[in-house]
Amino acid sequence: MPNKMVTPINVDMNILDINNTSITVKKISMETTPGNKIKKSHIETMTDQGEIIKLNSEDLILPEIQPEVPNTIIYPENQIHQGESWTIPFKRANNLTTAGMLTSYELLGTNNYTCIGFKNVSVRAGSFECVGIESDSNFTLNMVTKTSNGTVYTTIAGKESGKNWVDLNSGVLVKSEYDVDKVIKTDLSEIYEEIGLEKCYKETPIDSHIISELVNFKEG
């Protein structure tokens, strides 16, 4: 049996602004695959409870299932304690146009969180007193993309698990590490119908290991 190939993704996080109600973060991710490196950058603003209120990307970004954004933790309204667990279900449906193609998508899943304790965490931005949050998620993403050659149907099903260390004073994510396992199933039947293929499907397993680290903390 061949060894499973795991794609490493490293994310540098820069805090651009922080106040009593929101945090603005710039995130630069580098994904390394055989013979290729993909660099992406996003700026997002989130509330102090982890809900994104502004995102400057034209890509399809779904923080619930993309730790490389990195993943946003949704906190309960009450103060959390070590050993406490909580669950956040998510459901989202929308349309997005990129490169002239319209994509409709529906995302369903559940995030399960557990407070695992407290410790000092040292990263390039300094040392921080942090609370640890363990996260486990299961999700299904269904997409329909209209192209000039026909409609492409895609289903992505997967799971992710990881640990996050969050600064107790500011609420900023200092460091996280995730494993993501997903399978992408694509129905290309309409695209290849013209050349006589009645059914054409593609299935691609993708496994990633994602590490995010705070490299700069600028207030104001």
Buried (B, 14 or more C-beta within 10 A) or exposed (E): EEEEEEBEBBBBBBBBEBEEEBBBBBBBBBBEEEEEEEEBEBBBBBBBEBEEEEBEEEEBBBBBBBBBBBBBBBBEEEEBEEEEEBEBEBEEEEEBEEEEEEBEBEBBBBBBBBBBEEEEBEBEBEEBEBBBBBBBBBBBBBBBBBBEEBBBBBBBBBBBBBBBBBBEEBBBBBBBBBBBBBEBBBBBBBBBBEEEEEEBEEEEEBBBBBBBBBBEBEEE
